[in-house]
Amino acid sequence: MPVNKHPKKASEILKERGINGKVIAVKIDGKLCDLDMKVDEDAAIEPIEIDSPEGIEILRHSTSHLMAQAVYRLYPGTKYGVGPAIENGFYYDMDVPTTLTEEDLPKIEDEMKKIVAEAIPFERLVMSKEEAMRLFKERKDTYKLELLDAIEDDQVTLYKVGEFIDLCRGPHVPNTSYIKHFKLLSLAGAYWRGDERNPMLTRIYGTAFPTEEELSAYLNKIEEAKRRDHRRIGRELDLFSLQSEAPGFPFFHAKGVTILNVLVDFWRKVHIQRGYQEIMTPLILDQDLWIRSGHWDHYRENMYFTEIDGKPFAIKPMNCPGGILVYQTQLRSYRDLPLKLAELGIVHRHERSGVLHGLMRVRCFTQDDAHIFTTREQIKDEIIDIMDMVQYIYGVFGFPYRIELSTRPENAMGERALWDEAEQGLQEALEDQGVEYKLNPGDGAFYGPKIDFHLEDRIGRNWQCGTIQLDFQMPEKFDITYIGPDGEPHRPVMIHRTILGSLERFLGILIEQYAGAFPYWLAPVQVKILPVSDEYFSYTKNIASVLQKKDIRVEIDTKEGTLGKKIRDAQLQKVPYMLIIG
């Protein structure tokens, strides 16, 4: 930053320029800074208001520090991990010397409100790494010492609010009085740095908003999400269960399998109509294959391994290498392309126990993959066809969606020129269709850029399900070719594609989308027959048989009880139709 003989605080410069309002921070030369940062009088300063996306993130980050200060006062001896802002809120991981429960959250909130009333400033402290080490040693904050030890810079930034001091880049709101509308939401256990070998910390989740109205709306949304929780509904409707003997591996009951089968039938019909061929590849493949594909270098921490006849194998985390091996079984001509190989492939990915969540985050799932082998000239048409397919399928379930284009990540494999060509191909397809999309730099797969489809459910939550990934790398890695019209071998392009993503996760999303009340065509039981008494049971079975022969999914209520109770039970099971016999 240019040196100035009379630098001023950013807040003073903004005031002189007539900018006040809801500003809580500034951006100087593209970098977010506190309002008390001193800069040249003629500096280009962009005010950050509290209700802007960046302002809300700063507000929530500051609220996590506010909560930590409240815990510091209430529970002396607490050691602190990390406390970032996250989507829709914040959390802080803490090693508290006592066991906290949900009942303790109001007490912490009350202390936070007292601190807000004190208008305690957020002070930015810049010091050497050595000084910071001494400070946190004195405070016996072992987790901060571990974080500091991993920092290579000689100088670090800390923030102080009241008695609480944190290792933090900032920026923050000027003082605690800016934090008015917040709520602590829940407690959870979290291993330090996500590693099961480390101590289990207490994670407190919360949220904060610029206005009370926004906070109330969000809390109502949370209550609605609880009402729609797929884990509870799945248990009540006898769709699936989660067992301690297999964490991250759901057990599907008969009714859950029925829905999955209906989804698969629908999926197959659409794919047949679009010219796809369905394949099936093994669960376990030679480890050398994964080294060759690049998964070994880029993904092995998420893989499971085994040994067969003394040779190392891997349980597949992705279906793409299997699709390539199928492609290689024949000599391919340009007349065969595009070759569309679809697969409902079961994959296994190691997820840490702390992130497992019902059907939404599991260790084993069925991916509705397709691998399309094309010429370079066919890329745009194929991507447009997939986008049309996505629009149709999501429309059947009533999901609006948005699109993101994710580009080359830091751990990308292959030449930049091929990446540039792939990114351009995706971008041209999007722009040719005139669709709106958001650019998401650096979030592509390690082998290629991608288009992600984020569908929106009935309570406004976004779920990333579909993806189109354009891959120039694996065809090179596996040296796959086709014979062109010139009689010479040419390199095809590979498009990786999913629409539902994980079938199991998509089922979880549907359970919450419909709150368990599935449309007739998806309902595991479409008709429930309620005999008024046992004397009608034989006739009831005949009626059920007639309906079943017409492919209608039927269940008979054989339990004892009044007709009113049977009707109530069918309503609780969210069965679309009831037939009362009597």
C-alpha positions as CSV (number, residue, x, y, z in Angstrom):
1,M,0.0,0.0,0.0
2,P,1.4,3.4,-0.9
3,V,3.0,5.4,2.0
4,N,1.2,8.6,3.0
5,K,2.4,11.2,5.4
6,H,-1.1,11.6,6.8
7,P,-2.9,8.3,6.5
8,K,-6.4,8.1,7.9
9,K,-8.8,5.4,9.1
10,A,-11.0,4.1,6.3
11,S,-14.0,5.0,8.4
12,E,-12.9,8.7,8.5
13,I,-12.4,8.8,4.8
14,L,-15.8,7.3,4.1
15,K,-17.4,9.8,6.5
16,E,-15.7,12.7,4.6
17,R,-17.1,11.2,1.4
18,G,-20.6,11.1,2.9
19,I,-20.7,7.3,3.1
20,N,-22.1,6.0,6.4
21,G,-25.2,3.9,6.6
22,K,-24.7,0.1,7.2
23,V,-21.0,-0.1,6.4
24,I,-19.1,-2.5,8.7
25,A,-15.9,-3.0,6.7
26,V,-14.1,-1.9,3.5
27,K,-12.3,-3.4,0.5
28,I,-9.0,-1.8,-0.3
29,D,-7.2,-3.0,-3.5
30,G,-9.5,-6.0,-3.5
31,K,-8.7,-7.0,0.1
32,L,-11.3,-6.9,2.9
33,C,-10.2,-4.7,5.8
34,D,-11.5,-3.4,9.1
35,L,-13.0,0.1,9.2
36,D,-10.1,1.4,11.4
37,M,-7.5,0.3,8.8
38,K,-5.3,3.4,8.0
39,V,-5.0,4.2,4.3
40,D,-4.2,7.1,2.0
41,E,-6.8,9.8,1.7
42,D,-7.1,9.2,-2.1
43,A,-7.2,5.4,-1.8
44,A,-9.9,3.5,-3.8
45,I,-12.1,2.3,-1.0
46,E,-15.2,0.1,-1.5
47,P,-17.6,0.1,1.4
48,I,-18.9,-3.3,2.6
49,E,-22.5,-3.0,4.0
50,I,-23.8,-5.4,6.6
51,D,-26.5,-6.8,4.3
52,S,-24.1,-7.6,1.4
53,P,-22.9,-11.2,0.9
54,E,-19.5,-10.2,2.2
55,G,-21.0,-8.2,5.0
56,I,-23.1,-11.1,6.2
57,E,-20.1,-13.4,6.2
58,I,-18.1,-10.8,8.3
59,L,-21.1,-10.5,10.7
60,R,-21.3,-14.2,11.2
61,H,-17.6,-14.6,11.7
62,S,-17.7,-11.8,14.3
63,T,-20.6,-13.6,16.0
64,S,-18.5,-16.7,16.3
65,H,-15.9,-14.6,18.2
66,L,-18.7,-13.1,20.3
67,M,-19.9,-16.6,21.3
68,A,-16.3,-17.6,22.1
69,Q,-16.0,-14.6,24.4
70,A,-19.2,-15.6,26.1
71,V,-17.9,-19.1,26.6
72,Y,-14.6,-17.7,27.9
73,R,-16.5,-15.9,30.7
74,L,-18.8,-18.7,31.5
75,Y,-16.4,-21.7,31.3
76,P,-12.9,-20.7,32.3
77,G,-10.2,-23.0,31.0
78,T,-11.9,-23.6,27.7
79,K,-9.5,-24.2,24.8
80,Y,-10.4,-23.0,21.3
81,G,-10.1,-24.7,17.9
82,V,-11.5,-22.9,14.9
83,G,-14.7,-20.8,14.5
84,P,-15.4,-19.9,10.8
85,A,-18.5,-18.4,9.1
86,I,-20.2,-21.1,7.1
87,E,-23.2,-21.1,4.7
88,N,-26.2,-19.8,6.7
89,G,-24.3,-19.3,10.0
90,F,-21.1,-20.1,11.9
91,Y,-19.7,-22.6,14.4
92,Y,-16.9,-22.8,16.9
93,D,-15.0,-25.9,18.0
94,M,-14.1,-25.8,21.7
95,D,-12.6,-28.0,24.3
96,V,-14.8,-27.1,27.2
97,P,-13.9,-28.3,30.7
98,T,-17.5,-29.4,31.4
99,T,-20.1,-31.2,29.3
100,L,-22.4,-28.9,27.5
101,T,-25.9,-29.7,26.4
102,E,-28.6,-28.0,24.4
103,E,-30.0,-26.6,27.6
104,D,-26.8,-24.6,28.1
105,L,-27.3,-22.6,24.8
106,P,-29.8,-20.0,26.2
107,K,-27.3,-19.3,29.0
108,I,-24.5,-18.7,26.5
109,E,-26.9,-16.5,24.4
110,D,-27.7,-14.4,27.4
111,E,-24.0,-13.8,28.1
112,M,-23.6,-12.9,24.4
113,K,-26.4,-10.3,24.7
114,K,-24.6,-8.7,27.7
115,I,-21.4,-8.5,25.7
116,V,-23.3,-6.9,22.8
117,A,-24.6,-4.2,25.2
118,E,-21.0,-3.5,26.3
119,A,-20.1,-2.5,22.7
120,I,-16.6,-4.1,23.1
121,P,-14.4,-3.3,20.1
122,F,-12.8,-5.9,17.9
123,E,-9.1,-5.1,18.1
124,R,-6.7,-6.2,15.4
125,L,-3.3,-7.2,16.7
126,V,-0.3,-7.7,14.4
127,M,2.7,-9.5,16.0
128,S,5.5,-11.9,15.2
129,K,4.8,-15.6,15.2
130,E,7.1,-15.9,18.1
131,E,5.2,-13.4,20.2
132,A,1.9,-15.1,19.3
133,M,3.4,-18.5,20.4
134,R,4.3,-17.0,23.8
135,L,0.9,-15.5,24.2
136,F,-1.0,-18.7,23.5
137,K,1.4,-20.7,25.7
138,E,0.6,-18.4,28.6
139,R,-3.1,-19.0,27.8
140,K,-2.5,-22.7,27.6
141,D,-4.4,-22.7,24.3
142,T,-2.9,-25.8,22.7
143,Y,-5.0,-25.9,19.6
144,K,-4.0,-22.3,18.7
145,L,-0.4,-23.3,19.2
146,E,-0.8,-26.2,16.7
147,L,-2.4,-23.8,14.2
148,L,0.4,-21.3,14.6
149,D,3.0,-24.0,14.2
150,A,1.6,-24.7,10.7
151,I,1.9,-21.0,9.6
152,E,5.0,-20.2,7.6
153,D,4.8,-16.4,7.8
154,D,6.9,-14.6,10.5
155,Q,4.1,-12.2,11.2
156,V,0.5,-13.1,12.2
157,T,-2.7,-11.4,12.8
158,L,-4.8,-11.9,16.0
159,Y,-8.2,-10.4,17.1
160,K,-9.1,-9.5,20.6
161,V,-12.7,-9.0,21.8
162,G,-12.9,-8.6,25.6
163,E,-10.8,-11.3,27.2
164,F,-10.9,-13.6,24.1
165,I,-8.0,-13.6,21.7
166,D,-8.1,-15.5,18.4
167,L,-5.7,-16.3,15.6
168,C,-7.6,-14.7,12.7
169,R,-7.1,-12.7,9.5
170,G,-10.4,-10.8,9.9
171,P,-11.9,-8.4,9.2
172,H,-14.6,-8.0,11.8
173,V,-17.4,-5.6,12.7
174,P,-16.1,-2.5,14.6
175,N,-17.6,-3.6,18.0
176,T,-20.0,-6.1,19.5
177,S,-23.0,-3.7,19.4
178,Y,-23.2,-4.3,15.6
179,I,-24.3,-7.9,16.3
180,K,-27.9,-7.8,17.3
181,H,-29.8,-10.6,15.6
182,F,-28.4,-14.1,16.3
183,K,-29.3,-17.5,17.6
184,L,-27.4,-20.5,18.8
185,L,-28.8,-23.6,17.1
186,S,-27.3,-26.8,18.2
187,L,-24.4,-28.8,19.6
188,A,-22.3,-31.5,18.0
189,G,-19.1,-33.4,18.5
190,A,-16.3,-32.7,16.1
191,Y,-12.8,-34.3,16.0
192,W,-10.0,-31.7,16.0
193,R,-9.1,-31.1,12.4
194,G,-11.6,-33.8,11.3
195,D,-9.3,-36.6,12.4
196,E,-10.8,-39.4,14.5
197,R,-7.4,-39.9,16.2
198,N,-7.6,-36.4,17.7
199,P,-9.6,-35.2,20.7
200,M,-13.4,-34.8,20.3
201,L,-14.3,-31.1,20.7
202,T,-17.7,-29.5,21.3
203,R,-19.0,-27.7,18.2
204,I,-21.6,-25.0,18.8
205,Y,-23.6,-24.0,15.7
206,G,-25.3,-20.6,15.4
207,T,-26.5,-18.1,12.9
208,A,-26.7,-14.3,12.6
209,F,-28.5,-11.9,10.3
210,P,-28.6,-8.1,9.7
211,T,-32.3,-7.9,10.7
212,E,-34.7,-9.6,13.1
213,E,-37.1,-10.4,10.2
214,E,-34.4,-12.3,8.3
215,L,-33.5,-14.2,11.5
216,S,-37.1,-15.2,12.1
217,A,-37.6,-16.3,8.5
218,Y,-34.5,-18.5,8.8
219,L,-35.5,-20.0,12.1
220,N,-38.9,-20.9,10.6
221,K,-37.1,-22.5,7.7
222,I,-35.1,-24.6,10.1
223,E,-38.3,-25.8,11.9
224,E,-39.7,-26.7,8.5
225,A,-36.6,-28.6,7.6
226,K,-36.9,-30.5,10.9
227,R,-40.5,-31.4,10.0
228,R,-39.2,-32.7,6.7
229,D,-36.1,-34.5,8.0
230,H,-35.6,-37.6,5.9
231,R,-34.1,-39.5,8.7
232,R,-37.2,-39.3,10.9
233,I,-39.6,-39.7,8.0
234,G,-37.6,-42.6,6.6
235,R,-37.9,-44.4,9.9
236,E,-41.6,-43.6,10.3
237,L,-42.5,-44.7,6.8
238,D,-40.3,-47.8,7.1
239,L,-38.1,-46.8,4.1
240,F,-34.6,-47.3,5.5
241,S,-32.6,-47.5,8.7
242,L,-29.1,-46.6,9.8
243,Q,-27.3,-49.1,11.9
244,S,-24.3,-48.7,14.3
245,E,-22.8,-51.9,12.8
246,A,-22.4,-50.1,9.4
247,P,-21.9,-46.3,9.8
248,G,-22.4,-44.6,6.5
249,F,-23.9,-47.6,4.9
250,P,-27.8,-47.3,4.9
251,F,-30.1,-50.3,5.1
252,F,-33.0,-50.0,2.7
253,H,-36.3,-51.7,3.7
254,A,-38.9,-53.0,1.2
255,K,-40.7,-49.7,0.8
256,G,-37.5,-47.8,0.3
257,V,-36.3,-50.3,-2.3
258,T,-39.7,-49.9,-4.1
259,I,-39.1,-46.2,-4.5
260,L,-35.5,-46.7,-5.7
261,N,-36.8,-49.3,-8.2
262,V,-39.4,-46.8,-9.6
263,L,-36.6,-44.2,-9.9
264,V,-34.4,-46.6,-11.7
265,D,-37.2,-47.6,-14.1
266,F,-37.8,-44.0,-14.9
267,W,-34.1,-43.4,-15.3
268,R,-33.7,-46.3,-17.7
269,K,-36.7,-45.3,-19.9
270,V,-35.3,-41.8,-20.3
271,H,-31.8,-43.1,-21.2
272,I,-33.1,-45.6,-23.7
273,Q,-35.1,-42.8,-25.4
274,R,-31.8,-40.8,-25.6
275,G,-29.7,-43.5,-27.2
276,Y,-27.7,-44.6,-24.1
277,Q,-26.4,-48.2,-23.6
278,E,-26.4,-49.4,-20.0
279,I,-23.3,-51.3,-18.8
280,M,-22.2,-52.8,-15.4
281,T,-18.6,-52.8,-14.2
282,P,-17.0,-54.5,-11.2
283,L,-16.8,-53.1,-7.7
284,I,-13.2,-54.1,-7.2
285,L,-10.4,-53.2,-9.7
286,D,-6.6,-53.6,-9.7
287,Q,-4.8,-50.8,-7.9
288,D,-2.6,-50.2,-10.9
289,L,-5.7,-49.0,-12.8
290,W,-6.3,-46.3,-10.2
291,I,-2.7,-45.2,-10.4
292,R,-3.0,-44.9,-14.2
293,S,-6.3,-43.0,-14.0
294,G,-4.9,-40.4,-11.6
295,H,-7.2,-41.3,-8.7
296,W,-4.3,-42.7,-6.8
297,D,-2.5,-39.3,-6.7
298,H,-5.6,-37.2,-6.3
299,Y,-8.2,-39.3,-4.5
300,R,-6.7,-42.2,-2.6
301,E,-7.4,-40.8,0.9
302,N,-11.1,-41.3,0.1
303,M,-10.7,-44.9,-1.2
304,Y,-10.9,-48.4,0.3
305,F,-8.4,-51.0,-0.5
306,T,-8.2,-54.8,-0.2
307,E,-5.9,-57.6,-1.3
308,I,-6.7,-60.6,-3.5
309,D,-4.1,-63.4,-4.0
310,G,-1.4,-61.1,-2.6
311,K,-2.1,-58.4,-5.1
312,P,-3.5,-54.9,-4.1
313,F,-7.0,-53.9,-5.4
314,A,-9.2,-50.9,-4.7
315,I,-13.0,-50.7,-4.2
316,K,-14.1,-48.2,-6.9
317,P,-14.9,-44.7,-5.7
318,M,-15.9,-43.7,-9.3
319,N,-17.1,-45.5,-12.4
320,C,-15.1,-43.8,-15.1
321,P,-12.1,-46.3,-15.4
322,G,-14.6,-49.1,-15.8
323,G,-16.3,-47.3,-18.6
324,I,-13.0,-46.7,-20.3
325,L,-12.1,-50.5,-20.1
326,V,-15.5,-51.3,-21.8
327,Y,-14.7,-48.7,-24.6
328,Q,-11.3,-50.4,-25.2
329,T,-12.9,-53.9,-25.8
330,Q,-13.5,-53.0,-29.4
331,L,-12.0,-51.0,-32.2
332,R,-14.1,-47.9,-32.5
333,S,-14.9,-45.9,-35.6
334,Y,-16.0,-42.3,-35.9
335,R,-19.3,-43.8,-37.0
336,D,-19.8,-45.2,-33.5
337,L,-19.5,-41.8,-31.8
338,P,-21.0,-40.4,-29.8
339,L,-20.9,-43.6,-27.7
340,K,-23.1,-43.2,-24.6
341,L,-22.3,-45.7,-21.9
342,A,-24.6,-45.3,-18.8
343,E,-24.1,-47.1,-15.5
344,L,-25.9,-47.3,-12.2
345,G,-22.6,-48.0,-10.5
346,I,-22.2,-48.7,-6.8
347,V,-19.2,-46.7,-5.5
348,H,-17.5,-46.5,-2.1
349,R,-15.9,-43.4,-0.7
350,H,-14.4,-43.0,2.7
351,E,-16.1,-40.1,4.5
352,R,-15.0,-39.1,8.0
353,S,-17.6,-40.1,10.6
354,G,-18.2,-36.5,11.6
355,V,-19.7,-35.6,8.2
356,L,-22.0,-38.6,7.7
357,H,-25.6,-37.5,7.5
358,G,-28.5,-39.9,6.8
359,L,-28.7,-40.5,3.1
360,M,-27.2,-37.2,2.2
361,R,-23.6,-38.1,3.1
362,V,-22.8,-41.8,3.1
363,R,-19.9,-44.1,2.3
364,C,-21.6,-46.3,-0.3
365,F,-24.0,-45.1,-3.0
366,T,-25.3,-45.7,-6.5
367,Q,-24.2,-43.1,-9.0
368,D,-26.3,-42.6,-12.1
369,D,-23.2,-42.2,-14.3
370,A,-22.8,-41.9,-18.0
371,H,-19.5,-41.7,-19.9
372,I,-19.9,-40.3,-23.4
373,F,-17.1,-40.7,-25.9
374,T,-17.2,-38.1,-28.6
375,T,-15.3,-36.3,-31.3
376,R,-14.2,-32.7,-30.6
377,E,-16.8,-31.5,-33.1
378,Q,-19.7,-33.3,-31.2
379,I,-18.9,-31.8,-27.8
380,K,-21.3,-28.9,-27.9
381,D,-24.3,-30.9,-29.2
382,E,-23.8,-33.6,-26.6
383,I,-23.6,-31.1,-23.7
384,I,-26.7,-29.3,-25.0
385,D,-28.5,-32.7,-25.1
386,I,-27.5,-33.5,-21.5
387,M,-28.7,-30.1,-20.4
388,D,-32.0,-30.8,-22.1
389,M,-32.1,-34.1,-20.3
390,V,-31.4,-32.5,-16.9
391,Q,-34.2,-29.9,-17.5
392,Y,-36.7,-32.7,-18.3
393,I,-35.8,-35.0,-15.4
394,Y,-35.7,-32.2,-12.7
395,G,-39.0,-30.9,-14.1
396,V,-40.7,-34.2,-13.5
397,F,-39.9,-33.8,-9.8
398,G,-40.7,-30.1,-9.7
399,F,-37.2,-28.9,-9.0
400,P,-36.0,-25.5,-10.3
401,Y,-32.2,-25.3,-10.6
402,R,-29.2,-23.1,-11.1
403,I,-26.0,-23.7,-13.0
404,E,-22.3,-23.2,-12.0
405,L,-19.3,-23.6,-14.3
406,S,-16.3,-24.8,-12.3
407,T,-12.8,-24.4,-13.7
408,R,-9.2,-25.8,-13.3
409,P,-8.3,-26.6,-9.6
410,E,-4.9,-26.4,-8.1
411,N,-4.4,-30.2,-8.1
412,A,-5.4,-30.5,-11.8
413,M,-3.7,-33.1,-13.9
414,G,-2.7,-32.6,-17.5
415,E,-1.7,-29.7,-19.7
416,R,-3.2,-26.2,-19.3
417,A,-3.9,-26.0,-23.0
418,L,-6.2,-29.0,-22.8
419,W,-7.9,-27.5,-19.8
420,D,-8.4,-24.2,-21.6
421,E,-10.0,-26.0,-24.5
422,A,-12.3,-28.0,-22.2
423,E,-13.4,-24.9,-20.3
424,Q,-14.1,-23.1,-23.5
425,G,-16.2,-26.0,-24.8
426,L,-18.4,-26.0,-21.7
427,Q,-18.7,-22.2,-21.7
428,E,-19.7,-22.1,-25.4
429,A,-22.4,-24.7,-24.8
430,L,-23.9,-22.7,-21.9
431,E,-23.8,-19.4,-23.9
432,D,-25.2,-21.0,-27.0
433,Q,-28.2,-22.1,-25.0
434,G,-28.5,-18.6,-23.4
435,V,-28.6,-20.0,-19.9
436,E,-27.5,-18.0,-16.8
437,Y,-24.6,-19.5,-14.9
438,K,-22.2,-18.6,-12.2
439,L,-18.5,-19.0,-12.7
440,N,-16.9,-21.0,-9.9
441,P,-13.1,-20.7,-10.4
442,G,-10.8,-23.5,-9.2
443,D,-13.6,-26.0,-8.3
444,G,-13.4,-28.4,-11.3
445,A,-12.6,-32.1,-11.0
446,F,-8.9,-33.0,-11.0
447,Y,-9.3,-34.3,-14.6
448,G,-11.5,-31.7,-16.1
449,P,-13.8,-28.6,-15.8
450,K,-17.5,-29.2,-15.0
451,I,-21.0,-27.8,-15.1
452,D,-22.8,-28.4,-11.8
453,F,-26.6,-28.3,-11.5
454,H,-27.9,-27.1,-8.1
455,L,-31.6,-27.9,-7.7
456,E,-33.7,-26.0,-5.2
457,D,-36.2,-27.7,-2.9
458,R,-39.5,-26.4,-1.6
459,I,-38.0,-24.6,1.4
460,G,-35.3,-22.9,-0.7
461,R,-32.3,-25.2,0.0
462,N,-29.9,-26.0,-2.8
463,W,-28.6,-29.5,-3.5
464,Q,-25.8,-30.1,-6.0
465,C,-26.9,-33.3,-7.9
466,G,-26.2,-33.2,-11.7
467,T,-22.8,-32.6,-13.2
468,I,-21.2,-32.5,-16.7
469,Q,-17.4,-32.9,-16.7
470,L,-15.4,-32.5,-19.9
471,D,-12.3,-34.7,-19.8
472,F,-9.4,-34.6,-22.2
473,Q,-7.0,-36.2,-19.7
474,M,-8.2,-39.8,-19.2
475,P,-8.4,-40.5,-23.0
476,E,-4.7,-39.6,-23.0
477,K,-3.9,-41.6,-19.9
478,F,-5.5,-44.7,-21.3
479,D,-4.5,-44.1,-24.9
480,I,-8.0,-44.7,-26.2
481,T,-8.7,-43.9,-29.9
482,Y,-11.2,-44.2,-32.7
483,I,-10.6,-44.5,-36.4
484,G,-11.5,-41.3,-38.2
485,P,-12.8,-40.8,-41.8
486,D,-9.2,-40.5,-42.9
487,G,-8.5,-44.1,-41.7
488,E,-6.1,-42.8,-38.9
489,P,-6.5,-43.1,-35.1
490,H,-7.8,-40.1,-33.3
491,R,-8.3,-39.3,-29.6
492,P,-11.9,-39.1,-28.4
493,V,-13.1,-36.7,-25.7
494,M,-14.8,-38.1,-22.7
495,I,-17.8,-36.5,-21.0
496,H,-18.6,-37.7,-17.5
497,R,-22.2,-37.0,-16.5
498,T,-24.6,-37.6,-13.7
499,I,-28.1,-36.2,-13.3
500,L,-29.5,-37.6,-10.0
501,G,-26.1,-37.9,-8.6
502,S,-26.4,-40.5,-5.9
503,L,-29.7,-42.4,-6.0
504,E,-29.7,-42.7,-2.2
505,R,-29.1,-39.0,-1.7
506,F,-31.7,-38.1,-4.3
507,L,-34.2,-40.3,-2.4
508,G,-33.3,-38.3,0.8
509,I,-33.9,-35.1,-1.1
510,L,-37.3,-36.4,-2.4
511,I,-38.4,-37.5,1.0
512,E,-37.8,-33.9,2.3
513,Q,-39.2,-32.3,-0.9
514,Y,-42.5,-34.1,-0.5
515,A,-42.3,-34.4,3.3
516,G,-42.9,-38.2,2.8
517,A,-46.1,-37.6,0.8
518,F,-44.8,-39.0,-2.5
519,P,-46.8,-38.4,-5.7
520,Y,-48.8,-41.4,-6.7
521,W,-46.3,-42.8,-9.3
522,L,-43.5,-42.8,-6.7
523,A,-45.4,-43.8,-3.6
524,P,-44.2,-47.2,-2.2
525,V,-47.9,-48.1,-1.4
526,Q,-50.3,-46.5,-3.8
527,V,-53.5,-48.0,-2.4
528,K,-54.2,-49.2,1.1
529,I,-57.2,-51.5,1.5
530,L,-59.0,-51.3,4.9
531,P,-61.5,-54.1,5.6
532,V,-64.1,-53.0,8.1
533,S,-64.0,-56.4,9.8
534,D,-62.5,-59.9,9.4
535,E,-65.6,-61.2,7.5
536,Y,-64.5,-59.0,4.5
537,F,-60.9,-60.2,4.5
538,S,-61.3,-62.8,1.8
539,Y,-63.0,-60.3,-0.5
540,T,-60.3,-57.7,0.3
541,K,-57.5,-60.2,-0.9
542,N,-59.4,-60.7,-4.2
543,I,-59.5,-56.9,-4.7
544,A,-55.8,-56.6,-3.9
545,S,-55.0,-59.3,-6.4
546,V,-56.9,-57.5,-9.2
547,L,-55.1,-54.3,-8.5
548,Q,-51.6,-55.9,-8.3
549,K,-52.1,-57.5,-11.7
550,K,-52.5,-54.0,-13.0
551,D,-49.1,-53.1,-11.5
552,I,-50.7,-51.1,-8.7
553,R,-48.8,-51.3,-5.4
554,V,-51.3,-52.4,-2.7
555,E,-51.2,-53.1,1.0
556,I,-53.9,-54.6,3.1
557,D,-54.4,-53.4,6.7
558,T,-54.6,-56.7,8.6
559,K,-54.3,-55.2,12.1
560,E,-57.0,-55.2,14.7
561,G,-58.7,-51.9,15.5
562,T,-61.4,-49.6,14.5
563,L,-61.9,-48.2,11.0
564,G,-61.0,-44.8,12.3
565,K,-57.7,-46.0,13.6
566,K,-57.0,-47.8,10.3
567,I,-57.7,-44.6,8.4
568,R,-55.5,-42.6,10.7
569,D,-52.6,-45.1,10.2
570,A,-52.9,-44.9,6.4
571,Q,-52.9,-41.1,6.7
572,L,-49.7,-41.2,8.8
573,Q,-48.2,-43.6,6.2
574,K,-49.1,-40.9,3.6
575,V,-50.7,-43.4,1.3
576,P,-52.3,-41.6,-1.7
577,Y,-55.5,-43.7,-1.8
578,M,-57.6,-45.8,0.6
579,L,-60.2,-48.4,-0.3
580,I,-62.6,-49.2,2.5
581,I,-64.2,-52.6,2.2
582,G,-67.4,-53.3,4.2
